[in-house]
Amino acid sequence: MTVKDSMEKAAHILKENKIESPVKEAGVLLAYVLKKDVSWLYAHPEHCPGHDELTEFDALVNKRSKRMPLQYITNSQEFMSLNFYVNRHCLVPRPETEILVGEALKWIKNCCRDRVRVLDIGAGSGAICVSIAWYSGKTIIDALDISKRALLVAEINAKKYHVDNRIKFINADFTQWENEEIYNIIVSNPPYIPRKEIETLMPEVRDYEPLAALDGGRDGLKFYRSLAPRIKKLMAPGGAAFVEVGMDQAEQVVNIFRENGLNTSVFKDLAGIDRIVRIFF
């Protein structure tokens, strides 16, 4: 069976199982198996993969047909032009979160002249803290997560990009954790899905991504209520916190922080949705 035949067969199977981009994903999976770029596949449609390669490809197509996220199958996700290792113990990094990282980096560049201490709450795969460390060499970061397994993933990514010497990984529940340092920048993509809505999420999210990284409590705002009264203890004067929020949550989150005497501003994602809240005082 040729590359062309294999991709057509896989795309048909994926389409039957309601995968949104079946042709594209068939190509990604076959390229992963063959250890080639997707462009190579289209340049060599008559190439015949070996028996073991076709067997592995069929197995991966079957996993994707059962709605396992493509990123967990290939253990890879691009974020901030970096290639992150991911698995089922951490949330798959989303493009929306790049807005958070970008705004934090702007603040670091424009408002922080000396060494910058950063706190990443809910580090997960390390996408946020590793990206900040990679793009700003003057940062020292404490990366906090309740999941030991997620932190192992974050450590892999930090070592991959040689920033592990500037990131301290802390296994702790933020609600129980007491800081020893104060921070110039606080960043977080916290759980913000209202608990009753989790069952309505896409199977890729609902059935595979870690519940602790999704469940924001009854109304999705549990984390923000925990963070708001602690900001002035955590953050140095002249600092800023950047938190991601869910759709239609920005106004409520802003009110939570303003009720605690804090200033805020909001940034939209590429879809025009209010997605990042900046907090400062």
C-alpha positions as CSV (number, residue, x, y, z in Angstrom):
1,M,0.0,0.0,0.0
2,T,1.4,3.4,-1.0
3,V,1.5,6.6,1.0
4,K,-1.4,8.0,-1.1
5,D,-3.5,4.8,-0.5
6,S,-2.7,4.8,3.2
7,M,-3.7,8.4,3.7
8,E,-6.9,8.1,1.7
9,K,-7.9,5.0,3.7
10,A,-7.1,6.7,7.1
11,A,-8.8,10.0,6.1
12,H,-12.0,8.0,5.3
13,I,-11.9,6.3,8.7
14,L,-11.3,9.5,10.5
15,K,-14.1,11.3,8.6
16,E,-16.5,8.5,9.6
17,N,-15.6,9.1,13.2
18,K,-16.3,12.9,12.9
19,I,-12.7,14.1,13.1
20,E,-12.8,17.7,11.9
21,S,-9.8,17.7,9.6
22,P,-9.4,14.0,8.6
23,V,-7.1,14.5,5.6
24,K,-4.7,16.8,7.5
25,E,-4.6,14.5,10.6
26,A,-4.1,11.4,8.5
27,G,-1.0,13.1,7.0
28,V,0.3,14.2,10.5
29,L,-0.1,10.6,11.8
30,L,1.6,9.0,8.8
31,A,4.4,11.5,8.8
32,Y,4.9,10.8,12.6
33,V,5.2,7.0,11.9
34,L,7.6,7.5,9.0
35,K,9.6,10.2,10.8
36,K,9.2,12.5,7.9
37,D,7.7,16.0,7.3
38,V,4.1,16.1,5.9
39,S,5.5,17.8,2.8
40,W,7.6,14.7,2.2
41,L,4.4,12.6,2.0
42,Y,3.0,14.7,-0.8
43,A,6.3,14.7,-2.7
44,H,6.5,10.8,-2.5
45,P,2.9,9.6,-2.9
46,E,4.0,6.3,-4.4
47,H,6.3,5.4,-1.6
48,C,5.4,2.1,0.1
49,P,5.7,2.0,3.9
50,G,6.9,-1.2,5.5
51,H,4.5,-3.7,7.1
52,D,5.4,-2.6,10.7
53,E,5.0,1.0,9.7
54,L,1.5,0.4,8.3
55,T,0.6,-1.6,11.4
56,E,1.7,1.2,13.7
57,F,-0.2,3.7,11.5
58,D,-3.4,1.7,11.6
59,A,-3.1,1.6,15.4
60,L,-2.7,5.4,15.7
61,V,-5.6,6.0,13.3
62,N,-7.7,3.8,15.6
63,K,-6.7,5.8,18.7
64,R,-7.6,9.0,16.9
65,S,-10.9,7.5,15.8
66,K,-11.7,7.0,19.5
67,R,-11.1,10.8,19.9
68,M,-7.8,10.6,21.6
69,P,-6.3,14.1,21.0
70,L,-3.7,14.1,18.2
71,Q,-1.2,15.8,20.5
72,Y,-1.4,12.9,23.0
73,I,-0.8,10.4,20.2
74,T,2.3,12.2,18.8
75,N,3.3,13.6,22.2
76,S,3.8,17.0,20.6
77,Q,2.2,20.4,20.4
78,E,3.6,23.7,19.0
79,F,3.3,26.7,21.3
80,M,5.0,30.1,20.9
81,S,7.0,28.6,18.0
82,L,8.4,25.9,20.3
83,N,7.7,22.2,20.2
84,F,6.4,20.9,23.5
85,Y,6.3,17.3,24.7
86,V,2.8,16.6,26.1
87,N,0.9,13.6,27.4
88,R,-2.3,12.8,29.2
89,H,-1.1,14.2,32.5
90,C,-1.2,17.8,31.3
91,L,-3.5,20.1,29.4
92,V,-2.8,20.5,25.7
93,P,-1.4,24.0,25.2
94,R,-3.9,26.2,23.3
95,P,-3.2,29.1,20.9
96,E,-5.3,31.5,23.1
97,T,-2.7,31.1,25.9
98,E,0.0,32.5,23.6
99,I,-1.8,35.9,24.1
100,L,-1.1,35.6,27.9
101,V,2.6,34.7,27.3
102,G,2.9,37.5,24.8
103,E,1.4,40.2,27.1
104,A,3.6,39.0,30.0
105,L,6.7,39.2,27.9
106,K,5.8,42.8,26.8
107,W,5.4,43.8,30.5
108,I,8.7,42.2,31.3
109,K,10.4,44.0,28.5
110,N,8.9,47.4,29.1
111,C,8.5,47.6,32.9
112,C,11.1,45.3,34.4
113,R,14.7,46.4,34.1
114,D,16.5,44.0,36.4
115,R,16.2,40.3,37.1
116,V,12.5,39.4,37.0
117,R,10.9,36.8,39.4
118,V,7.9,35.0,37.9
119,L,5.3,32.8,39.4
120,D,3.4,30.3,37.2
121,I,0.4,28.9,38.9
122,G,-0.8,25.6,37.4
123,A,2.3,25.0,35.2
124,G,1.0,21.9,33.5
125,S,3.2,21.0,30.5
126,G,5.4,24.0,31.2
127,A,4.3,25.8,28.1
128,I,3.9,29.2,29.8
129,C,7.0,29.1,32.1
130,V,9.3,27.5,29.6
131,S,8.2,30.0,26.9
132,I,8.8,33.0,29.2
133,A,12.2,31.7,30.3
134,W,13.2,31.0,26.6
135,Y,12.2,34.4,25.4
136,S,13.4,36.4,28.4
137,G,16.8,35.5,29.8
138,K,16.4,37.8,32.8
139,T,13.6,35.7,34.4
140,I,13.7,33.4,37.4
141,I,10.5,31.3,37.7
142,D,8.7,29.3,40.3
143,A,6.3,26.9,38.6
144,L,3.6,25.5,40.8
145,D,1.3,22.6,40.0
146,I,-0.8,20.2,42.1
147,S,0.1,17.3,39.8
148,K,3.5,15.6,40.2
149,R,3.0,13.9,36.8
150,A,2.3,17.2,35.1
151,L,5.5,18.7,36.6
152,L,7.5,15.8,35.2
153,V,6.3,16.8,31.7
154,A,7.2,20.5,32.5
155,E,10.7,19.4,33.6
156,I,11.2,17.5,30.3
157,N,10.3,20.6,28.3
158,A,12.5,22.9,30.5
159,K,15.5,20.6,30.0
160,K,14.8,20.4,26.2
161,Y,15.1,24.2,25.9
162,H,17.9,24.4,28.5
163,V,16.0,26.7,30.9
164,D,15.7,24.3,33.7
165,N,18.4,26.1,35.7
166,R,16.0,29.2,35.9
167,I,12.8,27.3,36.8
168,K,12.0,25.8,40.2
169,F,9.2,23.3,40.0
170,I,7.0,23.1,43.1
171,N,4.5,20.3,43.7
172,A,1.7,22.0,45.7
173,D,-1.9,23.0,45.9
174,F,-2.0,26.8,45.4
175,T,-4.8,27.2,47.9
176,Q,-2.6,25.6,50.6
177,W,0.8,27.0,49.5
178,E,2.5,29.9,51.2
179,N,5.0,31.9,49.2
180,E,8.5,32.7,50.5
181,E,9.3,35.1,47.7
182,I,7.4,38.0,46.1
183,Y,7.0,38.2,42.3
184,N,7.2,40.8,39.6
185,I,5.0,38.7,37.3
186,I,2.3,36.2,38.0
187,V,0.9,34.1,35.2
188,S,-1.8,31.4,35.2
189,N,-4.0,29.5,32.8
190,P,-6.2,28.0,35.6
191,P,-9.1,25.6,35.5
192,Y,-12.1,27.7,34.5
193,I,-14.7,25.4,33.1
194,P,-17.9,25.4,35.3
195,R,-18.3,21.8,36.6
196,K,-21.7,21.3,35.1
197,E,-20.4,22.1,31.6
198,I,-17.6,19.5,31.6
199,E,-19.9,16.8,30.3
200,T,-20.8,19.0,27.3
201,L,-17.1,19.4,26.2
202,M,-15.7,17.7,23.1
203,P,-14.7,14.0,23.7
204,E,-11.1,14.9,23.1
205,V,-11.2,17.3,26.1
206,R,-13.8,15.6,28.3
207,D,-12.5,12.0,28.1
208,Y,-8.8,12.6,27.9
209,E,-7.5,15.8,29.3
210,P,-6.9,15.9,33.1
211,L,-10.0,16.9,35.0
212,A,-8.0,18.9,37.6
213,A,-6.9,21.2,34.8
214,L,-10.5,21.8,33.6
215,D,-12.8,21.9,36.7
216,G,-13.1,25.5,37.9
217,G,-15.7,24.7,40.5
218,R,-19.4,25.4,40.5
219,D,-19.3,28.5,38.3
220,G,-15.7,28.2,36.9
221,L,-14.4,31.1,39.1
222,K,-13.0,29.2,42.0
223,F,-9.3,30.0,41.2
224,Y,-9.8,33.7,40.8
225,R,-11.6,34.0,44.1
226,S,-8.6,32.3,45.7
227,L,-6.0,34.4,44.0
228,A,-7.6,37.9,44.3
229,P,-7.1,38.4,48.1
230,R,-3.5,37.0,47.9
231,I,-2.2,39.2,45.1
232,K,-0.8,42.0,47.3
233,K,1.1,39.4,49.3
234,L,2.4,37.6,46.3
235,M,3.3,40.5,44.0
236,A,5.8,43.3,44.2
237,P,4.7,46.9,43.7
238,G,4.9,47.7,40.0
239,G,4.3,44.0,39.1
240,A,1.4,42.5,37.1
241,A,-0.6,39.3,37.0
242,F,-1.9,37.8,33.8
243,V,-4.7,35.1,34.0
244,E,-6.6,33.4,31.3
245,V,-10.4,33.3,31.5
246,G,-13.2,31.4,29.7
247,M,-15.7,32.8,27.3
248,D,-18.0,35.3,28.9
249,Q,-16.1,35.2,32.2
250,A,-13.9,38.3,31.8
251,E,-16.4,40.8,33.4
252,Q,-17.0,38.5,36.4
253,V,-13.3,38.0,36.9
254,V,-12.5,41.7,36.6
255,N,-15.1,42.4,39.3
256,I,-13.6,39.8,41.6
257,F,-10.2,41.5,41.5
258,R,-11.6,45.1,41.6
259,E,-13.6,44.1,44.8
260,N,-10.1,43.4,46.3
261,G,-8.8,46.8,45.5
262,L,-6.9,45.8,42.3
263,N,-6.7,47.4,38.9
264,T,-7.4,45.4,35.7
265,S,-7.3,45.5,32.0
266,V,-8.5,42.9,29.4
267,F,-7.0,41.5,26.3
268,K,-8.9,39.7,23.5
269,D,-7.8,36.6,21.7
270,L,-7.6,36.2,17.9
271,A,-11.3,35.4,17.8
272,G,-12.1,38.7,19.5
273,I,-13.1,37.0,22.8
274,D,-12.0,38.7,26.1
275,R,-9.5,36.1,27.1
276,I,-6.7,37.6,29.3
277,V,-7.2,39.7,32.4
278,R,-4.2,41.7,33.6
279,I,-4.1,42.7,37.3
280,F,-2.0,45.3,38.9
281,F,-1.9,47.8,41.8
